[in-house]
Amino acid sequence: MRAAALLLSACLVASHADACTTVAFLGGSAPVFAYNYDFDTGVGHVLVNPRGMAKISSAADNPARWQSRFGSVTFVQFGRDHPMSGMNEAGLAVSQMWLDESRYEMADARPAIGVLEWMQYLLDTSATVEEALARAAAVRIQGGVPLHYAIADAVGDAAVVEFIDGHLAVRRGKTLPHTALTNSTYAQSVAFTEQAGGEPAGVSSLARFTRAAAATRTSPADPVAHAFATLAGVAQPGRTRWSIVYHLGDRTVRWRSQGNAAIRAIDLDAFDLSCRSPLKTVDVHDGGEGDAVRLFGDYDATANADLVLRAYAETPFLRGEDPAETGRSARLADRAFCAE
């Protein structure tokens, strides 16, 4: 197995055009960012990552190096620092989805970073969308897995980042009329929505985008409940494994999973985010309704590697990889150290 295989997106599926949805509700006084994770397996951990950690990318050539300015909460399946989605203590959130049309930038002098590490890098270093976009331009994604990304912050700014024809393309402000993203290019999604004349049924990428975009045009009394209802409306039976809602204003996150329908919640303020304290983690399926802070225990490198091994074993197109090499690659993120 190549180390780069750990950078595979969790939305890499046989029918990847029907995988994962992000929608942001930014019009009211409480910005909310919501994400459905769709995949072959639902195994995963929730990590609370401290600030002040010195890190190095697992990219093979000219790896990026950085120090985390912010603590964060991330949902991982392919190991530490390779999130599917996450939010930091400044209220910046990011998610990824498959995009067939994605073509990353050509190699240049900038340091390289993996497709999932790119999100952790933004969470570690950026407080706002504007800052995240500047940080994104300073590194280059190394890898062939085609993704695009959604970003939002606590002041209600949002962006979609795509890599089209080898160039980074950003949608923001007037060029971002709908704060939703699925698995078609943003241009294709907007064109379809404008022509649909309604809210088409089905789980196709364009149908999900249209329904998610329509949901953002309301101002509900309870934006978190509305976000969960929207995610339920674009869920795919048997494939939607996690539904996550980030409240960007108060830095809380709530989630439910296919293995546990109870909505669990944590507040980042409840954790010591100093790097002198260990990472905290919990299985994504653990806990009952309500506050889940007490369930979090200290991060364990062996448990992290075991998670990655299980994710590979339960993913049809990854089952042939060498377990020893998979475990070794899973431990690369453990090179990080407290720099305070």
Summary of the structure (lengths in Angstrom):
residues: 340
radius of gyration: 18.2
end to end distance: 34.7
largest distance: 55.1
contacts: 1227
relative contact order: 0.21
helix: 28%
strand: 29%
